[in-house]
Amino acid sequence: MLLILEIILTIVAWRKGWRWNSLIPVVSAMVIGFLFGIGIGLSGINVDDAKGFAIIIDILATVALIVMCIKKPKQIKSDVVSDETKN
């Protein structure tokens, strides 16, 4: 259910102007979860003990996407670049 919400929020953030930066929270949560899963598998710890960490990482990614949907990205002023090239 949270994955569907993350996909929807990623699409909304993409359309707000974040473009490729909107994929960072979801991809980073997946990479952290993958590496954490490898570590748990290699150490022999019970997988059920790690569900809390996975939920926290997923919620943090969702919060980051919500913030991206609310705020627009900063625009780079083209006047500064054109003034520097004139000199």
QUISUL-V835919 format. One record per backbone hydrogen bond with DSSP energy under -0.5 kcal/mol. NH is the residue of the N-H (numbers start at 1). CO is the residue of the C=O. E is the energy in kcal/mol with one decimal. If there is no record, write none. Layout:
# QUISUL-V835919
nh->{NH,NH}
co->{CO,CO}
e->{E,E}
This chain:
# QUISUL-V835919
nh->{5,6,7,8,9,10,11,12,13,14,15,16,17,17,18,19,21,22,23,24,27,28,29,30,31,32,33,34,35,36,37,38,39,40,41,42,43,44,45,49,50,51,54,55,56,57,58,59,60,61,62,63,64,65,66,67,68,69,70,71,81,82,83,84,85,86,87}
co->{1,2,3,4,5,6,7,8,9,10,11,12,13,14,13,14,18,19,20,21,23,24,25,26,27,28,29,30,31,32,33,34,35,36,37,38,39,40,40,46,47,48,50,51,52,53,54,55,56,57,58,59,60,61,62,63,64,65,66,67,77,78,79,80,81,82,83}
e->{-1.7,-2.4,-2.2,-2.3,-2.6,-2.3,-2.0,-2.2,-2.6,-2.2,-2.1,-1.5,-0.6,-1.0,-2.0,-0.8,-2.0,-1.6,-1.4,-1.0,-2.5,-2.7,-1.9,-2.0,-2.6,-2.7,-2.3,-2.6,-2.7,-2.5,-2.4,-2.1,-2.2,-2.3,-2.6,-2.4,-1.7,-1.4,-1.1,-1.1,-1.5,-0.9,-1.7,-2.2,-2.0,-2.2,-2.1,-2.4,-2.3,-1.9,-1.9,-2.5,-2.2,-1.9,-2.1,-2.3,-2.0,-1.9,-1.7,-2.7,-0.7,-2.1,-2.1,-1.7,-1.6,-1.1,-0.9}
